[in-house]
Amino acid sequence: MEHTDANQPPEEIAGDTHKETQRDDKLLARQVARYLIQNPEFFEERMELLETIKLPRENGKTVSLMTHQTNLLRERNIEMRQRLDQLLHNARDNDQLFFNSRRLILALLEAENIGEVTEALYASFAADFNVEFTSLTLFEPLSAPRQSLGQVQTSIFSDAETAIGGIIRNGRPICGVLRQREKEFLFAEKAQYIASAAVVPLGNQLGTLAVGSADPQYYRSSLGTLFLSYIGEVLERLLPKLLNR
C-alpha cells in the first residue's frame, strides 16, 4: 500500500484509496481469468455457481449465464432452420430449372426447321422462365427459305454492326439497359416496351439471342447469364444444321 502523508487533504486520500482499490480489482480479475483458463474443469463440481453468474445485455439489464446460453442456443437453432429452409428452397428451384431446361432442349432437338425452333424457344421462355420478350436474330445470307424461319428476325451483318457492333465485338453475354438503337434492332416494334435486356451473341457471326423486360431492374448488369449462354451454345450447334437442310 502506498504511504499516506498525514498532512494530505482527506479528498486526496480518498482518491488515492479508490485508485488503489481499482488496481487491486484489476489484478484480482486477471488472476481469476488466468486460473479459469488453466483449470477449465473448475465448474464441473460447482455447477451451482453458474446460476449465480450474471452477464450484461444491451438494454442494461443482466441475465444469468444459463439463461444467456439458452438464448444463444435458441438463436443458433433458428438460424440453422432458416439456412436449411433456404437450402431446400434452392434445391426445389434447381430441380425445376433442370426440368424446364431439359424439356426445352428436347423440344429444340426435335425441331425440323428454324420456325419450330423459335416456336419452342419463345413458348418455353415465356411459360417456364417468365421471360417477357424474346428475340432471335440471324444474320444473312441464309440458305433456308424465308417461310421456314418463323418468328426469327433477319438482318445483313453490316446493319447489325452499325446497330449493335459493340455487343457483337464483345462476344460475351451482356445485360442491363440498352441504347435505343440497340433495342430497335433487337426487338423491332417491341423496343418501346424494353427497359432492360440480356443479349447473347451467337458464335461465327450467326446472330443474337436477346430477352427483355419492362422492368429496368430485371436484367441488371450484375445478373448472371449462365443459363442464357447455355441456350445460346445449343443454338450455335443446332441452327447451322437446320439452315443447311
C-alpha positions in Angstrom: 0.0 0.0 0.0 1.2 3.5 -0.8 2.5 5.7 2.0 -0.1 8.3 3.1 1.1 11.8 4.1 -0.6 12.9 7.4 -0.9 16.4 6.1 -2.6 15.2 2.9 -6.2 16.5 2.4 -8.9 13.9 3.1 -10.3 14.1 -0.5 -6.8 13.3 -1.9 -6.5 10.4 0.5 -9.9 9.1 -0.7 -8.9 9.4 -4.3 -5.6 7.5 -3.8 -7.5 4.8 -1.9 -10.0 4.5 -4.8 -7.3 4.2 -7.4 -5.5 1.6 -5.3 -8.7 -0.4 -5.0 -9.2 -0.3 -8.7 -5.7 -1.6 -9.3 -6.4 -4.4 -6.8 -9.7 -5.3 -8.5 -8.0 -5.4 -12.0 -5.2 -7.6 -10.6 -7.7 -9.9 -9.0 -9.8 -10.1 -12.2 -6.7 -11.1 -14.2 -5.8 -13.7 -11.6 -9.3 -15.2 -11.7 -9.3 -15.2 -15.5 -5.9 -16.9 -15.7 -7.0 -19.5 -13.2 -10.2 -20.4 -15.1 -8.2 -20.7 -18.3 -5.7 -23.0 -16.7 -8.5 -25.0 -14.9 -11.4 -25.3 -17.4 -12.9 -28.1 -15.3 -13.4 -25.8 -12.3 -17.2 -25.6 -12.7 -17.7 -29.3 -13.1 -18.1 -29.8 -9.4 -19.5 -26.4 -8.8 -22.4 -26.2 -11.2 -24.4 -24.1 -8.7 -22.0 -21.2 -9.3 -23.0 -21.0 -12.9 -26.5 -19.9 -11.9 -25.1 -17.0 -9.9 -23.0 -15.6 -12.8 -24.6 -12.5 -14.4 -24.0 -11.2 -17.9 -24.9 -7.7 -19.2 -27.3 -7.2 -22.0 -27.7 -4.4 -24.5 -30.8 -3.0 -22.6 -28.7 -2.5 -19.5 -30.2 -5.5 -17.6 -28.3 -8.6 -16.7 -29.2 -12.3 -17.2 -27.7 -15.5 -15.7 -25.1 -17.4 -17.7 -27.6 -20.3 -18.0 -30.2 -18.0 -19.5 -27.7 -16.5 -21.8 -26.6 -19.9 -23.1 -30.2 -21.0 -23.6 -31.0 -17.8 -25.6 -27.8 -18.3 -27.6 -28.7 -21.9 -28.5 -32.2 -20.8 -29.4 -30.9 -18.1 -31.8 -28.5 -20.5 -33.4 -31.3 -23.1 -33.8 -33.4 -20.5 -35.5 -30.5 -19.5 -37.8 -29.8 -23.1 -38.7 -33.5 -23.7 -39.5 -33.5 -20.7 -41.8 -30.4 -21.9 -43.6 -31.9 -25.3 -44.0 -35.1 -23.8 -45.4 -33.1 -21.7 -47.9 -31.2 -24.8 -49.0 -34.4 -26.7 -49.5 -35.9 -23.7 -51.4 -32.8 -23.5 -53.7 -32.9 -27.3 -54.2 -36.5 -27.1 -55.4 -35.7 -24.1 -57.7 -32.7 -26.1 -59.2 -34.9 -29.1 -59.7 -37.5 -27.0 -61.5 -34.8 -25.3 -63.6 -33.3 -28.6 -64.6 -36.8 -29.9 -65.6 -37.6 -26.8 -67.6 -34.2 -26.8 -69.3 -34.4 -30.4 -70.2 -37.9 -30.0 -71.7 -36.7 -27.0 -73.8 -33.6 -28.8 -75.1 -35.6 -31.8 -76.1 -38.1 -29.6 -77.9 -35.2 -27.8 -79.7 -33.6 -31.1 -80.8 -36.9 -32.3 -82.1 -37.5 -29.2 -84.3 -37.3 -29.9 -88.0 -36.8 -26.3 -89.1 -36.0 -22.8 -87.8 -39.6 -21.9 -87.3 -40.2 -24.8 -85.0 -37.0 -23.8 -83.1 -38.3 -20.3 -82.5 -41.8 -21.6 -81.6 -40.4 -23.9 -78.9 -37.9 -21.3 -77.7 -40.3 -18.5 -77.4 -43.0 -20.6 -75.7 -40.6 -22.1 -73.2 -39.1 -18.8 -72.3 -42.5 -17.2 -71.7 -44.2 -20.1 -69.8 -41.3 -21.7 -67.9 -38.8 -18.9 -67.4 -41.0 -15.8 -67.1 -39.4 -14.0 -70.0 -41.5 -11.1 -71.2 -39.8 -10.6 -74.6 -37.6 -12.9 -76.6 -35.9 -12.2 -79.9 -33.8 -14.4 -82.1 -32.0 -12.6 -84.9 -30.0 -14.3 -87.6 -27.5 -12.6 -90.0 -27.9 -13.0 -93.7 -27.2 -14.6 -96.1 -29.4 -17.5 -95.1 -29.8 -20.6 -97.1 -33.2 -21.5 -95.6 -36.4 -20.2 -97.3 -38.0 -17.3 -95.5 -41.2 -19.1 -94.8 -39.4 -21.7 -92.7 -37.9 -19.1 -90.4 -41.0 -18.5 -88.3 -40.6 -15.6 -85.8 -36.8 -15.2 -86.5 -35.6 -11.7 -87.4 -33.1 -11.4 -90.1 -30.5 -8.7 -90.9 -27.4 -8.3 -93.0 -24.3 -8.2 -91.0 -23.3 -4.7 -91.9 -26.6 -3.4 -90.4 -26.0 -5.4 -87.3 -22.5 -3.9 -86.9 -24.0 -0.4 -87.2 -26.7 -1.0 -84.6 -25.1 -3.5 -82.1 -21.4 -3.6 -83.1 -20.3 -3.2 -79.5 -22.3 -6.3 -78.4 -21.1 -8.4 -81.4 -17.4 -7.5 -80.9 -17.6 -8.1 -77.2 -18.5 -11.7 -77.9 -19.9 -12.3 -74.4 -23.4 -12.1 -72.9 -24.3 -8.7 -71.6 -27.3 -7.5 -69.6 -28.6 -4.1 -68.4 -30.1 -1.1 -70.1 -29.6 -0.9 -73.9 -29.4 2.1 -76.2 -32.4 3.0 -78.2 -30.8 1.9 -81.5 -29.8 -1.4 -79.9 -33.4 -2.1 -78.6 -34.9 -1.2 -82.0 -32.6 -3.6 -83.8 -33.1 -6.5 -81.5 -36.7 -6.2 -80.6 -38.2 -4.2 -83.6 -41.7 -2.9 -82.9 -41.5 -4.1 -79.2 -38.5 -1.9 -78.5 -40.7 0.7 -76.8 -41.6 -1.8 -74.1 -38.0 -2.9 -73.3 -36.5 -1.2 -70.2 -33.7 -3.8 -69.6 -32.4 -6.8 -71.5 -29.8 -9.6 -71.8 -28.2 -10.4 -75.1 -26.0 -13.4 -76.2 -24.0 -13.1 -79.4 -24.1 -16.4 -81.3 -20.7 -17.6 -82.5 -19.4 -17.5 -86.0 -21.5 -14.3 -86.7 -24.6 -16.5 -86.7 -26.8 -13.9 -84.9 -28.0 -12.9 -81.5 -30.4 -14.2 -78.8 -32.0 -11.5 -76.7 -34.5 -11.4 -73.8 -36.1 -8.2 -72.5 -38.2 -6.9 -69.6 -40.4 -3.8 -69.0 -38.7 -3.6 -65.6 -35.4 -1.6 -65.8 -34.0 -3.5 -62.8 -34.9 -7.0 -64.0 -31.8 -7.5 -66.2 -29.2 -5.8 -64.1 -25.5 -5.6 -65.1 -24.7 -8.0 -62.2 -27.3 -10.6 -63.2 -25.9 -14.0 -64.1 -26.2 -15.0 -67.8 -25.2 -18.7 -67.4 -28.5 -20.1 -68.5 -28.9 -17.8 -71.5 -25.3 -18.6 -72.5 -26.1 -22.3 -72.3 -29.1 -21.9 -74.6 -27.0 -19.8 -76.9 -24.4 -22.6 -77.2 -27.2 -25.1 -78.0 -28.5 -22.8 -80.8 -25.0 -22.3 -82.2 -24.8 -26.1 -82.8 -28.4 -26.6 -83.9 -29.2 -23.7 -86.2 -26.5 -24.2 -88.8 -27.7 -27.8 -89.4 -31.3 -26.7 -89.9 -30.2 -23.8 -92.1 -28.3 -26.1 -94.4 -31.0 -28.7 -94.7 
